[in-house]
């Protein structure tokens, strides 16, 4: 099948490469000329395991190409995926300008039947708005063609996005009143459904909500254990033990029950905020979602306050980890950004090491001293703060860390270390809920 994927961020680029890997002919579209130039040369513009190999292989095979001009891709496409960004506005609502621009451009230039698919995470009702806009433009053009609008949210995780796309837990497809479009999408995903991956059909409104619901639920699980971590610190309990006891209950499970400095990234914060905005817009209270957001903010604030309270004037803070999670270079909503801004605002110097995300961090935080190793970052530091649980930090020699530091406190923002091991090296350990 011939596809166009508009937007080459995480969702769009991974989707385009994986669809090509499944045998489809795919044109990736992006208005950023520099991005497209790099992609045409097989250069991966984001750090994602396995993605660069996938790009090169499918470009060489002629199944994957890139352009800055959607009009050029439309005549060759049976299905157009909109995978553009939908960042939060100041009022938490999703910014849908890019989605509507793609829909309008398709309607203004299409000359045959095709399927329009919202791959981006969009609020319920967006598909209807796109469909109405497309219908209006087609009417003004006098074009008697069909462009049904489908919701097909992604569920990939940064760091394992290729695997999640090629081996999904489920494929959700929301279609209203279009048997022809359903058949097209069924054929599109046949390489995956043939090997037993479940494809769930539902109406478009349900599909638009399911992605938000999934992310908000997982974010809530994180905020729940983080809420308990403060209780543990006040009562002498250990949040690790509590999480283990809870997680062994098969109804609950252990995943996302790890106390830490809070969630970040491009999905959980954005989607939780979008649900809060939707709740206000339609007048349906979602108190658990509000609490999830508030607890996440509180968790960061109280952890960073502990660090600030421990610092002398004009201290040096060593940060281990900059990306919002391991195995990605994504700095969006990263705890490290909040930490850097707070420490610099209070007159402290920040040294940092991240095995992948330093280049992206430099674009945001020019005054940070970026180190070449974890040990180099702690040299002459008053405190060291772990914010991202990269594997490279797990085998640290704490005696070397103690000898390199000026101070003696290690703040473990992800509860990676055993407190006694840190203390045995002469360091003071401060974790979360321990």
C-alpha positions in Angstrom: 0.0 0.0 0.0 1.1 3.6 -0.6 1.3 5.8 2.4 2.2 9.4 3.4 3.2 10.1 6.9 3.1 13.9 7.8 5.5 14.8 10.6 8.8 13.2 11.4 8.9 13.4 15.1 9.0 10.3 17.3 5.6 9.0 16.2 5.8 10.0 12.5 9.4 8.9 11.9 9.1 5.6 13.7 5.7 4.9 12.0 7.0 5.7 8.6 10.1 3.5 9.0 8.1 0.6 10.5 5.4 0.7 7.8 8.1 0.6 5.2 9.6 -2.4 7.0 6.3 -4.1 6.8 6.4 -3.8 3.0 4.5 -0.6 2.3 5.8 2.2 0.2 6.0 5.3 2.4 6.7 9.0 1.9 7.6 10.9 5.0 6.7 14.6 4.9 8.0 17.4 7.0 8.2 21.2 6.5 11.7 21.3 8.1 14.1 21.3 5.2 17.1 20.5 7.3 15.4 17.5 8.8 14.3 16.1 5.4 17.8 16.6 4.0 19.3 14.5 6.8 16.6 11.8 6.5 17.1 11.5 2.8 20.7 10.6 3.6 19.6 8.0 6.1 20.7 10.1 9.0 18.5 9.5 12.1 17.4 12.8 13.7 16.3 11.3 17.0 18.0 8.7 19.2 16.0 5.5 19.2 17.3 2.0 19.3 17.2 0.3 16.0 15.6 3.2 14.1 18.7 4.3 12.1 19.2 0.8 10.7 15.5 0.6 9.8 15.7 3.9 8.0 18.8 3.0 5.9 17.5 -0.4 5.0 14.2 0.8 3.7 15.6 3.9 2.0 18.0 1.6 0.1 15.2 -0.7 -0.8 13.2 2.1 -2.3 10.3 1.7 0.1 10.9 4.9 2.1 11.5 8.4 0.9 11.1 12.0 2.3 9.9 15.3 1.0 8.9 18.8 2.3 5.9 19.0 0.0 2.7 17.1 1.0 1.3 18.0 -2.4 4.0 15.9 -4.0 3.1 12.9 -1.9 -0.7 13.0 -2.3 -1.0 11.6 -5.8 1.1 8.6 -4.7 -0.8 7.9 -1.5 -3.8 5.8 -0.6 -3.6 6.7 3.1 -2.3 9.9 4.7 -1.2 9.8 8.4 -1.1 13.0 10.3 1.6 12.6 13.0 2.3 16.2 13.7 2.9 17.7 17.2 -0.1 18.6 19.4 1.7 20.5 22.3 -0.2 21.9 25.3 -1.3 25.5 25.2 -1.0 27.7 28.4 -4.5 26.5 29.4 -3.4 22.9 29.0 -5.6 22.3 25.9 -3.9 20.6 22.9 -2.7 22.9 20.2 -4.3 21.4 17.0 -3.2 24.0 14.5 -0.8 21.6 12.7 -3.5 18.9 12.6 -6.0 21.2 10.9 -3.4 22.5 8.5 -2.6 19.0 7.3 -6.3 18.2 6.9 -6.9 21.3 4.9 -3.9 20.8 2.7 -5.1 17.2 1.9 -8.6 18.5 1.1 -7.2 21.3 -1.1 -5.0 19.0 -3.2 -6.4 15.5 -3.2 -7.8 14.4 -6.6 -8.9 10.8 -5.6 -10.3 8.9 -2.8 -8.0 8.4 0.2 -8.1 7.8 3.9 -7.0 10.5 6.4 -5.7 9.1 9.7 -5.0 11.0 12.8 -2.0 9.3 14.3 -1.3 12.2 16.7 -2.9 12.2 20.1 -5.9 14.5 19.7 -8.8 15.4 22.0 -12.2 13.7 21.4 -14.1 15.5 18.6 -11.0 16.4 16.6 -11.8 13.8 14.0 -15.2 15.3 13.5 -13.7 18.8 13.1 -11.2 17.5 10.5 -13.9 15.7 8.7 -16.1 18.8 8.6 -13.2 20.9 7.4 -12.3 18.4 4.7 -15.9 18.2 3.5 -16.3 22.0 3.3 -13.1 22.3 1.2 -14.1 19.5 -1.1 -17.5 21.1 -1.6 -15.9 24.4 -2.4 -13.7 22.7 -5.0 -16.6 20.8 -6.5 -14.7 17.5 -5.9 -16.8 14.3 -5.6 -14.3 12.2 -3.7 -14.2 10.4 -0.3 -11.8 11.3 2.4 -13.0 9.6 5.6 -11.2 10.5 8.8 -9.9 7.8 11.1 -8.4 7.8 14.6 -5.4 5.4 15.0 -3.5 6.4 18.1 0.0 5.1 18.7 1.1 3.4 21.9 4.9 3.4 21.4 7.3 4.1 24.2 10.4 6.1 23.6 13.4 3.9 24.0 11.5 0.9 22.6 9.5 2.6 19.9 10.5 0.3 17.0 9.7 -2.8 18.9 6.4 -1.4 20.2 5.4 -0.5 16.7 6.3 -3.8 15.1 5.1 -5.9 18.0 2.2 -3.9 19.5 0.1 -4.9 22.4 -2.9 -3.8 20.4 -3.8 -1.7 17.3 -6.7 0.7 18.0 -8.7 1.9 15.0 -11.7 4.4 15.3 -13.9 4.6 12.3 -17.4 6.0 11.8 -19.6 4.9 8.9 -17.0 3.9 6.3 -16.8 0.3 5.4 -14.3 1.1 2.6 -11.9 2.9 5.0 -12.2 -0.1 7.4 -11.1 -2.4 4.7 -8.2 -0.2 3.8 -6.9 -0.1 7.4 -7.4 -3.8 7.9 -5.3 -4.4 4.8 -2.7 -1.9 6.0 -2.2 -3.7 9.3 -2.5 -7.3 7.8 1.3 -8.0 8.3 0.7 -7.5 12.0 -2.7 -9.1 12.5 -1.5 -12.1 10.5 0.8 -12.9 13.3 -1.8 -12.5 16.0 -1.6 -8.8 17.0 -5.1 -7.7 18.0 -6.7 -5.0 16.0 -9.6 -3.3 17.9 -12.3 -1.6 16.0 -14.3 1.1 17.8 -16.0 4.4 17.0 -13.8 7.4 16.4 -14.7 9.1 19.6 -13.7 6.1 21.7 -10.4 5.7 19.9 -9.6 9.4 20.5 -10.1 8.9 24.2 -8.4 5.6 24.7 -4.8 7.0 24.3 -5.5 9.7 26.8 -7.1 7.2 29.1 -4.1 4.8 28.9 -1.5 7.5 29.6 -3.5 9.1 32.3 -3.9 5.8 34.1 -0.2 5.0 34.0 0.6 8.5 35.1 -1.8 8.1 38.0 -0.1 4.9 39.0 3.2 6.7 39.1 1.7 9.6 41.1 0.1 7.1 43.5 3.3 5.5 44.5 5.0 8.9 44.7 2.2 10.1 47.0 3.0 7.2 49.3 6.7 7.9 49.2 6.1 11.1 51.2 4.1 9.2 53.7 6.9 6.6 54.0 9.5 9.3 54.7 7.3 10.6 57.6 6.6 7.2 59.1 9.8 5.3 58.6 8.4 2.9 56.0 10.2 1.9 52.8 8.4 2.7 49.6 10.4 0.0 47.7 9.0 -2.7 50.0 5.5 -1.3 49.7 5.8 -1.3 45.9 7.0 -4.9 45.9 4.1 -5.9 48.1 1.6 -4.2 45.9 3.1 -5.3 42.6 2.9 -9.0 43.5 -0.8 -8.7 43.4 -1.6 -9.7 39.8 -4.5 -7.3 39.8 -2.0 -4.4 40.3 1.3 -5.6 38.8 4.7 -4.1 39.4 5.1 -1.8 36.4 4.9 2.0 37.0 5.1 1.5 40.8 8.6 3.0 41.1 8.8 6.1 43.3 11.0 8.9 41.9 11.1 12.5 41.0 8.1 12.3 38.8 7.1 11.5 35.2 8.1 13.6 32.2 8.5 13.3 28.4 6.2 14.1 25.5 3.2 12.0 26.4 2.3 11.7 30.1 2.4 15.5 31.0 0.8 16.6 27.7 -2.0 14.0 27.8 -2.8 14.5 31.5 -3.0 18.3 30.8 -5.2 17.7 27.8 -7.7 15.7 29.8 -7.8 18.4 32.5 -8.5 21.0 29.7 -11.2 18.8 28.2 -12.7 18.3 31.6 -13.1 22.0 32.0 -14.4 22.5 28.5 -17.2 20.0 28.7 -18.0 20.4 32.4 -17.2 16.8 33.4 -15.0 16.7 36.5 -11.9 14.3 36.4 -10.6 14.7 39.9 -8.1 11.7 39.7 -6.5 13.3 36.6 -6.2 16.7 38.4 -4.6 14.9 41.4 -2.2 13.0 39.2 -0.9 16.3 37.7 -0.7 18.1 41.1 1.1 15.2 42.8 3.7 15.0 40.0 4.5 18.7 40.4 4.6 18.4 44.2 7.0 15.4 43.9 9.6 17.4 41.9 9.2 20.5 44.1 9.8 18.7 47.4 12.7 16.7 46.2 14.5 19.7 44.7 13.8 21.7 47.9 15.7 19.0 49.9 18.6 19.5 47.6 18.5 23.3 47.8 18.3 23.1 51.6 21.5 21.1 51.7 23.6 23.4 49.6 26.1 26.0 50.7 26.2 29.3 48.8 27.4 29.2 45.2 27.6 25.4 45.3 28.4 23.0 42.5 25.7 20.5 41.7 26.5 17.4 39.7 23.6 16.0 37.7 23.6 12.4 36.5 21.1 12.1 33.6 19.4 14.8 31.5 16.8 13.0 29.3 13.4 12.4 30.9 14.1 8.6 30.9 16.8 6.2 29.7 17.4 5.1 26.1 16.2 8.4 24.6 17.7 11.9 24.0 14.3 13.5 24.6 14.5 16.5 27.0 10.8 17.4 26.9 9.3 17.9 30.4 12.5 16.4 31.8 13.1 16.8 35.6 16.6 17.9 34.8 15.4 21.0 33.1 13.4 22.1 36.1 16.4 21.2 38.3 18.9 23.2 36.2 16.7 26.3 36.1 16.1 26.2 39.9 19.8 25.7 40.8 21.0 28.4 38.5 18.3 30.8 39.7 19.7 30.3 43.2 23.2 31.0 42.2 24.6 27.5 42.0 26.8 26.0 39.3 25.5 22.8 37.4 27.8 20.1 36.0 26.0 17.3 34.1 26.6 14.0 32.3 24.2 12.1 30.1 25.4 9.4 27.7 23.0 10.5 24.9 21.0 13.7 25.7 23.8 16.3 26.2 23.6 17.8 22.7 19.8 18.4 23.1 20.4 19.7 26.6 22.9 22.2 25.4 20.3 23.9 23.2 18.2 24.5 26.3 20.8 25.1 29.0 23.9 26.8 27.7 25.4 27.7 31.1 25.7 24.1 32.3 29.2 22.5 32.3 28.8 19.2 30.3 31.1 16.4 31.4 32.4 13.4 29.5 31.7 10.9 32.2 29.8 10.4 35.4 33.0 10.7 37.5 34.1 13.8 35.7 30.8 15.5 36.5 31.2 14.9 40.3 34.7 16.3 40.5 34.7 19.0 43.2 30.9 18.9 43.5 29.0 19.7 46.7 26.2 17.2 45.9 25.5 14.6 43.2 21.9 14.1 42.0 20.8 11.1 39.9 17.8 12.1 37.7 17.8 9.5 34.9 18.4 5.8 35.6 20.8 5.1 32.7 22.6 1.7 33.1 26.0 3.5 33.0 25.1 4.9 36.5 24.3 1.6 38.1 27.9 0.3 38.3 29.4 3.4 39.8 32.3 3.0 42.3 31.0 5.2 45.2 34.5 5.3 46.8 35.8 7.1 43.7 32.8 9.4 43.8 33.4 10.3 47.4 37.1 11.0 46.7 36.2 13.2 43.7 33.6 15.2 45.5 34.0 18.3 47.7 30.7 17.4 49.5 29.3 14.1 50.6 25.6 13.8 49.7 24.1 11.7 46.9 20.5 12.4 46.0 19.0 9.4 44.3 16.0 10.7 42.3 15.1 7.2 41.0 15.9 4.9 44.0 18.5 3.1 41.9 21.0 2.5 44.7 21.1 0.5 47.9 21.5 3.1 50.7 24.0 1.0 52.7 26.3 0.6 49.8 26.4 4.4 49.3 26.9 5.0 53.1 29.7 2.4 53.3 31.7 4.6 50.8 31.4 7.6 53.2 28.5 9.3 51.4 25.2 10.4 52.8 22.3 8.8 50.9 19.0 10.6 50.2 16.4 8.7 48.2 12.6 9.0 47.8 10.3 7.3 50.3 13.3 5.5 51.9 
